[in-house]
C-alpha cells in the first residue's frame, strides 16, 4: 500500500510540474479544466447523482460556468469564494447541526459549484498575475506558492498533531485533526513569506502583508479539507473516488487547494497588492 501511494505521489508531482511550468496560460487552462472536470464528476457523485449521464451533465454545467467566467470581472467571483469558505468554517464547526441543508442533493450540487468555480478563477488569475514588489512571485510561481502553502500546512499539521495533538479540531467531521496540529501547520507555513522576503528583499510592510494572507489561506485550506470530509460523511463514502491508487480521488488531493487559492487571491486583490501581467 505504501509503495503504491509513493508511486502515485511521484506521478502526480511530475504531472503537476509539467502542467504548471511547461504550459502557456491557454494550455494551463485546458490542463486545469481536465482536472476540474474529474473533480466535478466526483462531487456530482457525492451530491447524489448516480448515473453517468447525470454526472456528465453536472460536469458540463461546471465547465460551462468556468467558460463563462472569461466574460465577467474576476473580483466578485473571488469574493464569493472567500465568503463561501468563511461560511464553511461555520458549517463544519456546527456539524451535525445543519444536516437538513447537506441532505438536499441540490444544495450539495451548489456546494460543489462553489468549491470549484472560484478556485478555477483564482488559479487562472494567479497564472497571469504577480504580487506588487515581489517580481519572483508571479504566474506559475504564484500558483506554486499557493500549493506549497497547502503542502506545508498539511505536513506541519501531521507531525505536530501526531506529537502534541490532544484537543480535537472538528471531532464530528474528522476525528484525526487536532487544534495542536492546526497550530503546527500554521507555524510551518511561516517559512514561506520569510523565504520570499529574503529572496526578493521586500520591505517589512510587504512581509507582514504576505504573512497575514499566507496564514489566513493556510487556515482556510484546512476548512477545505474538512468540508470535503463532511460531504463524504454525508454521502457515506470514504474517498471521493478511486482514480488515484492509494490516494482516493481527485478531490481528495485538491480539496485544500480549492479553498486556499480563492482565499489567497481574493485577499491579495482586496489589499491592492495584486498586479496583472
C-alpha positions as MATLAB code, in Angstrom:
seq = 'XXXXXXXXXXXXXXXXXXXXXXXXXXXXXXXXXXXXXXXXXXXXXXXXXXXXXXXXXXXXXXXXXXXXXXXXXXXXXXXXXXXXXXXXXXXXXXXXXXXXXXXXXXXXXXXXXXXXXXXXXXXXXXXXXXXXXXXXXXXXXXXXXXXXXXXXXXXXXXXXXXXXXXXXXXXXXXXXXXXXXXXXXXXXXXXXXXXXXXXXXXXXXXXXXXXXXXXXXXXXXXXXXXXXXXXXXXXXXXXXXXXXXXXXXXXXXXXXXXXXXXXXXXXXXXXXXXXXX';
ca = [
       0.000    0.000    0.000;
       2.814    2.408    0.908;
       4.686    1.601   -2.311;
       1.513    2.259   -4.294;
       0.988    5.595   -2.561;
       4.593    6.667   -3.184;
       4.474    5.745   -6.880;
       1.161    7.573   -7.338;
       2.507   10.614   -5.482;
       5.610   10.762   -7.707;
       3.468   10.542  -10.854;
       1.183   13.305   -9.536;
       4.151   15.585   -8.796;
       5.535   15.019  -12.292;
       2.172   15.688  -13.972;
       1.597   18.765  -11.811;
       5.056   20.135  -12.603;
       4.598   19.690  -16.340;
       1.065   21.080  -16.280;
       2.180   24.148  -14.342;
       5.618   25.059  -15.691;
       5.660   23.607  -19.202;
       2.466   25.241  -20.476;
       1.265   28.616  -21.684;
      -1.710   30.219  -19.871;
      -4.091   28.820  -22.518;
      -2.591   25.345  -22.256;
      -2.718   25.562  -18.474;
      -6.422   26.416  -18.731;
      -7.049   23.184  -20.646;
      -4.971   21.179  -18.164;
      -6.866   22.712  -15.247;
     -10.225   22.176  -16.962;
      -9.472   18.462  -17.244;
      -8.591   18.236  -13.528;
     -11.675   20.185  -12.502;
     -13.910   18.077  -14.749;
     -12.735   14.991  -12.855;
     -13.384   16.805   -9.575;
     -16.872   17.800  -10.726;
     -17.625   14.165  -11.604;
     -16.699   13.123   -8.051;
     -18.632   15.977   -6.449;
     -21.643   15.076   -8.563;
     -21.493   11.530   -7.240;
     -21.219   12.807   -3.655;
     -24.227   15.049   -4.328;
     -26.422   12.041   -5.040;
     -26.060   11.759   -8.825;
     -25.681    8.057   -9.555;
     -25.906    7.566  -13.316;
     -23.160    8.519  -15.769;
     -25.472   10.836  -17.780;
     -26.449   12.730  -14.614;
     -22.829   13.178  -13.546;
     -21.878   14.088  -17.097;
     -24.475   16.870  -17.151;
     -23.154   18.187  -13.845;
     -19.608   18.212  -15.233;
     -20.859   20.037  -18.347;
     -22.604   22.637  -16.185;
     -19.453   23.287  -14.128;
     -17.310   23.575  -17.269;
     -19.869   25.927  -18.840;
     -19.725   28.188  -15.779;
     -15.930   28.112  -15.917;
     -16.020   29.090  -19.589;
     -18.398   31.987  -18.888;
     -16.016   33.412  -16.266;
     -13.890   34.951  -19.024;
     -16.702   37.405  -19.784;
     -17.032   38.725  -16.220;
     -14.759   40.515  -13.718;
     -12.868   38.077  -11.530;
     -13.108   40.049   -8.260;
     -16.788   39.207   -7.493;
     -16.099   35.513   -8.097;
     -13.115   35.551   -5.733;
     -15.184   37.422   -3.144;
     -17.906   34.774   -3.395;
     -15.205   32.152   -2.877;
     -13.888   33.875    0.231;
     -17.390   34.232    1.690;
     -18.181   30.606    0.861;
     -15.175   29.288    2.777;
     -15.934   31.529    5.748;
     -19.456   30.053    5.733;
     -17.997   26.545    5.517;
     -15.939   27.300    8.628;
     -19.215   27.783   10.488;
     -20.922   24.785    8.859;
     -18.053   22.482    9.786;
     -17.971   23.806   13.335;
     -21.713   23.306   13.978;
     -21.991   19.897   12.266;
     -24.183   17.787   12.667;
     -26.445   20.816   13.048;
     -27.410   21.981    9.592;
     -27.795   18.443    8.269;
     -31.119   19.471    6.733;
     -29.096   21.522    4.245;
     -26.491   18.877    3.453;
     -29.180   16.225    2.963;
     -30.574   18.088   -0.047;
     -28.849   16.894   -3.265;
     -29.488   20.218   -4.993;
     -27.702   22.151   -2.271;
     -24.798   19.706   -2.327;
     -24.504   20.265   -6.084;
     -24.486   24.023   -5.463;
     -21.782   23.496   -2.858;
     -19.722   21.666   -5.480;
     -20.032   24.628   -7.822;
     -18.912   26.986   -5.051;
     -15.937   24.738   -4.366;
     -14.727   24.523   -7.963;
     -15.656   27.712   -9.814;
     -13.975   30.301   -7.522;
     -10.921   28.030   -7.292;
     -10.690   27.985  -11.088;
     -10.988   31.784  -11.213;
      -8.271   32.134   -8.576;
      -5.767   29.796  -10.219;
      -6.263   31.300  -13.672;
      -5.916   34.821  -12.249;
      -2.745   33.756  -10.454;
      -1.337   32.385  -13.730;
      -1.326   35.891  -15.247;
      -0.602   37.960  -12.133;
       2.178   38.944   -9.803;
       2.453   40.376   -6.300;
       3.422   44.057   -6.325;
       7.034   44.495   -5.257;
       7.754   40.749   -5.498;
       8.586   40.060   -9.164;
       9.616   36.483   -8.468;
       6.150   35.668   -7.118;
       4.239   35.679  -10.383;
       2.495   33.415  -12.855;
       3.267   29.736  -12.407;
       5.397   30.501   -9.345;
       2.481   32.269   -7.678;
       0.368   29.137   -8.180;
       3.246   27.040   -6.851;
       3.380   29.282   -3.778;
      -0.315   28.595   -3.101;
       0.224   24.852   -3.429;
       3.215   24.963   -1.080;
       1.028   26.757    1.483;
      -1.261   23.719    1.422;
       1.562   21.184    1.499;
       3.402   22.819    4.413;
       0.184   23.285    6.385;
      -0.628   19.606    5.864;
       2.857   18.322    6.728;
       3.185   20.590    9.764;
      -0.267   19.582   10.994;
       0.514   15.880   10.586;
       3.717   15.884   12.627;
       2.643   18.370   15.297;
      -0.720   16.654   15.635;
       0.933   13.267   15.977;
       3.325   14.573   18.638;
       1.186   17.067   20.550;
      -2.409   16.553   19.403;
      -4.930   16.368   22.266;
      -7.815   18.734   21.536;
      -9.935   17.774   18.540;
     -10.470   20.429   15.885;
     -13.709   19.055   14.406;
     -14.331   15.657   16.031;
     -17.694   15.036   14.337;
     -16.261   15.678   10.883;
     -12.646   14.488   11.018;
     -11.627   12.957   14.360;
      -7.962   12.803   13.379;
      -7.424   16.548   13.189;
      -6.398   18.484   16.290;
      -6.053   22.119   17.296;
      -2.379   21.476   18.036;
      -1.980   20.117   14.514;
      -3.562   23.247   13.054;
      -1.170   25.452   15.041;
       1.787   23.350   13.955;
       0.725   23.637   10.332;
       0.464   27.424   10.584;
       3.910   27.626   12.165;
       5.357   25.512    9.339;
       3.809   27.834    6.763;
       5.655   30.839    8.217;
       8.832   29.820    6.392;
       7.181   30.729    3.068;
       6.711   34.518    3.387;
      10.024   34.803    5.222;
      11.771   32.909    2.425;
      10.171   35.108   -0.244;
      11.126   38.241    1.689;
      14.759   37.130    1.955;
      14.878   36.214   -1.735;
      13.268   39.390   -3.032;
      14.381   41.938   -0.452;
      10.803   43.009    0.182;
      10.217   45.681    2.814;
       8.727   44.966    6.226;
       5.228   46.105    5.180;
       5.240   43.612    2.314;
       6.461   40.823    4.565;
       3.726   41.497    7.127;
       1.041   41.580    4.437;
       2.241   38.390    2.761;
       2.484   36.636    6.126;
      -1.077   37.549    7.127;
      -2.549   36.452    3.799;
      -0.489   33.243    3.760;
      -1.560   32.258    7.278;
      -5.207   33.007    6.521;
      -5.084   30.939    3.326;
      -3.408   28.099    5.236;
      -6.107   28.142    7.917;
      -8.899   28.114    5.324;
      -7.153   25.294    3.423;
      -7.910   23.134    6.455;
     -11.566   24.144    6.130;
     -11.441   22.969    2.509;
     -10.236   19.566    3.676;
     -12.850   19.405    6.433;
     -15.662   20.460    4.095;
     -14.845   17.634    1.713;
     -14.713   15.254    4.692;
     -18.162   16.489    5.694;
     -19.520   15.931    2.185;
     -18.057   12.420    2.101;
     -19.550   11.684    5.504;
     -22.986   12.805    4.297;
     -22.580   10.745    1.107;
     -21.438    7.704    3.097;
     -18.124    7.244    1.259;
     -14.531    7.005    2.470;
     -12.883    8.607   -0.567;
     -14.139   10.986   -3.228;
     -13.219    8.443   -5.901;
     -10.854    5.638   -6.866;
      -8.924    7.261   -9.686;
      -5.619    7.606   -7.801;
      -4.294    4.293   -6.403;
      -3.642    4.636   -2.682;
      -4.837    8.257   -2.656;
      -8.562    8.083   -3.401;
      -9.987   10.589   -5.850;
      -9.027   13.919   -7.384;
     -10.975   15.887   -4.765;
      -9.078   14.089   -2.009;
      -5.936   15.702   -3.414;
      -7.174   19.198   -4.316;
      -9.774   19.881   -1.605;
      -7.442   22.137    0.384;
      -6.265   23.996   -2.731;
      -9.842   24.788   -3.767;
     -10.125   26.789   -0.542;
      -6.614   28.239   -0.288;
      -6.494   29.593   -3.863;
      -9.580   31.865   -3.866;
      -8.914   32.997   -0.293;
      -5.301   33.923   -1.056;
      -6.057   35.634   -4.363;
      -9.105   37.487   -3.041;
      -7.195   38.889   -0.075;
      -4.319   39.931   -2.321;
      -6.751   41.649   -4.666;
      -8.575   43.419   -1.834;
      -5.275   44.571   -0.363;
      -4.252   46.147   -3.664;
      -1.050   44.095   -3.881;
      -2.116   42.005   -6.872;
      -0.859   43.283  -10.212;
      -1.781   41.886  -13.627;
       0.865   40.984  -16.186;
];
